[in-house]
Amino acid sequence: MGSVKNSETERAPIAVFTALAWESAAVRSVLRQVKRVDERVWRGSTGVREVLVITGGLGLRRTRQIVEQFATTPFSAVLSIGCAGALVPGLVTGQLILAPDIRLQPAKDAEQLQQFPVDARLLAEMRTAATRVGVLMADGSLFTSPNVLFTAEEKAREGERTGAIAVEMESGVHAEFAAQRGLPFLVVRVILDGVDMTIPAIAGLTTPEGGVRYVRAATYLATHPHHLSILLALKRARGAAAHAISRLCQALFSQLSA
């Protein structure tokens, strides 16, 4: 079972943190005996290992709030699972980022990046799992940003500044949580939007967990019909990313349970 197993923690559940509800659903789809524990918390099993799937919402603040609720909960490992945006050309939707480290910008005005390593043995297990199910991979660091990168120019600039190949907004907090607890950490992020895709800066159309506010969305599209094609492309990308997450989790959990 690699670095998840040791004499003190082998019976503790694996913590899986996601930001969005659809990411959580993708993880839960491959678990057994799934039961809802709380509004954002689900408990399931790989067949051998217990897994707690926790959804915290987008961004550093919400992520810090959710991990604090589990400061004393025993875990055997911490996984950060979800989607990411490309910061370099050549990455495609559904492609797995095999990140050896996370580079966290802890606040919008912070200049220094905090760096957290990923557990080497868990990363090797993830590589094997992705190879087994035929998911494309790319090796490179992940950048945890304090703000959304909407444009291709912003993505390219941050990629050059941080040296990372993909961006998200939560994994650095999950990595810090694992480091403080002395737990093995793995990040499983697949590409949602390519570096050249500009995402409309639309406030209030989704919940912090990624649910669509349909009335607001319909009102917005009535006045901004030119954004419909982009939003439909994002919807298709989300479906492809969710499918990749499910396949990767199925393969990874089976290996960790062996």
N, C-alpha and C positions, 0 to 999 in steps of 0.2 A: 504493500500500500504506500510505499515510499515514505515521504516525510510527514504525511498526515498521521502516521501511527507511531505512538510511543507509549511507555508504561503509564504515564499520568493522564493522557488525554484521549486514548484510543476509543473510549466509550462516549466521549462528548460529541455533540453534533457538529457538522460542517456548517459554517455560516456562509450563506450566499447573499450578498448585497446587490440589489439592482436599483436603478433610479426610476425606471418607468414600469407601468403596469404590464405592458406587452412584453417587456423583457422578463418580468417575473413569470408571466404565463408560459413563455417559451421554456424556461427552466422547469417549471412545475409539470409541464406536459410529459416529461420523461421520468418523473418520480412515481413511486407507488404510495398508496394509502395517504394521499394528500388531504390535510385538514386545515381549515382556516383557524388560526389562533387569535388573531386580532385583525383590525382593519387592513393593516399593511404587512401582516406576518402570516406565513404558511409553514406548516410542518409536514415533511414527507420523508420517504425512505428510498435509498438506492436498492433496497433488498437486504443490504448488510449494514450500511451506514445511515444514520439519521441526518437529515438536512433541514436547516431552518432557512427559509427564503424570505428576505426582508426588503421591502421597497421603501426607499426614503425620499423620492422626488429629486428634481433637478437641482444641481448647484451645491456649493460648499456649505452654505448655512444649513440647509435642510439635511444634508448628509451628516454634518457634525451633530445635529440634534438627534438624528436617529441612532447613530453609533453610541452616543452617550447613554441611551436607554439600555444598552447591552454591555455596559462597562464591566459588570460582574458576572455575566452569563458565561458558563464554561463552553468553550469551543475547541475543536481539534485543529481547525484550519479556517482561514478567511479567504473567500473568493469574491472578486468584484466582476460581475458579469453584465454585459450589455453591448451597446453600440458606441461607435466613435466616428469622428469626421477625419478625412484624410488631410494631411498637411503637405504631402508631396505627390507629384504625379505618379500615375501607374497603379494606384490602389483602386480596387473595384468593390462594389457593394457585396457584402457577405464574406469578404476576405478577413481572415483572422490575423490580428497583430500579435506576434509572439514577442512580448515586451520583457526584456531582462530587468527593466527598472521603470519607475514612475517618477516624473519630474513635476512637482507640485508648486504652483504659484499660490501661496496661502492667502493672498489678498490682492485686490486690484492695484494697489499702490506699492506692492512688494516688488523689489528688483531681484532679490536673490531667490533662486529656485531650490526647494528642498528635494532631495533625491532619496527614493526608497527602493531597495532591491526586491526582486521577485524570487521566491524560493526556487533554487536551481532544479531540484528533483521534480517538483510539481510542473515546472516549465517543460522539462523533458517528457513528462507524462502527457502534457497537453500537445506537444509536437507529435508524439506517437499517435494520440487519439485523432488529431486532425488528419494525419497521413492515412489512417485507417478508413476514415469516412470521406476522404477526397476533398476536403475543404482547402482552398488556396490559403497560403500563409505568407507573411512578410515579417522579417525580423527588424525590430527597431523600438526605440523608447516611446512611451506614451507621455503626453503632456496633459496635466490636469489644470484646466483654465478656470479662473474666477468669473469669466463672462463668456457668453456665446460668441463664436466667430461666425459672422453671417456671410461675409464675402470671400471670394477667391483671393483677393489681395490680403485680407486679414489672415487667412489660413497660411498662405505662402510666407508672410512676414513672421508669423509666430513659429512656423516650422524652422525657418532659418535662425531665429533667435534662440530657440530652445534645443535645437538638434533632435527633436522628436519627429516621428513620421505620422502620428495621429493624435487627435485631441478628444478629450471628454471632460467631464466636470465633477467627478466624484471619486475616482479610483485612488487618488493621492490621499484622501481622507481615510479610505478603507485601509490603505497600506500603512498609514500612520497608526491607525487603531490596532492593526495586527502587530506592528513593531512594538508598540507600548505593552502589548500582552505577551510578547515573545512567541507569537504564533506564525506558522508558515503561511505565506501569502501568495496568491496567484491572481492575475488579472486575465480575464477572457473577454476581449473586446473585438467585435467585428465591424467592418466599415459600413456605415450607412450612406453618407454623402461624400462624393469625390471632391478633390481639392478645387475643381473648377465649378462646382455647383454653388450658386448663391442662394441662400435661404432667406425668404422674405422676413423682415424684422416685424413680426406681427405679435402684438401683445394680447393676451387674454383669450386666444382661441383654443388653448388646451389647458388642462389642469397641470399642477406640478408633477403629477405622476404620468402625464402623457395622454390622458383621456381628452377626447374632442368635445368642446362645447358647441353643439351643432347649431343652435340658434345664432350664436355670435359668428360662427363660421359662414353660415348662409348669408347673413347680413353683410359680412365683409366681402364675400365673393360677388355679391350683387353690385358692389361699388368698385371692386378690383378684379374684374373677370380675367385680366391678363395674368393673374397669379394662379389660375386654376391648373394649368399644365404643370407648374412647379410642384404644387401641392399633391397632385396625382402621382407625379414621379416620386415624391417622398413617400407616399403611401405604398407604392410598389416596392420601393427600397426597404421600407420597414418590414414588409412581408418576407422579402428575401433574407434580410438580416435575422429575423426571428427564426426562420427555417434553419439557417446556419447555426444559430445559438442552440437550438434543440438538438441538432445532430452532434454538435461538439459536446454538449453536456451528456448526452446518451453514451457516447464513447468514453468520455473522461470518467464519468461516475462508475461505469462498468470496470474500468481499470483500477480505480481507487478502492473498489470493493473486492478485488481479486485477492 
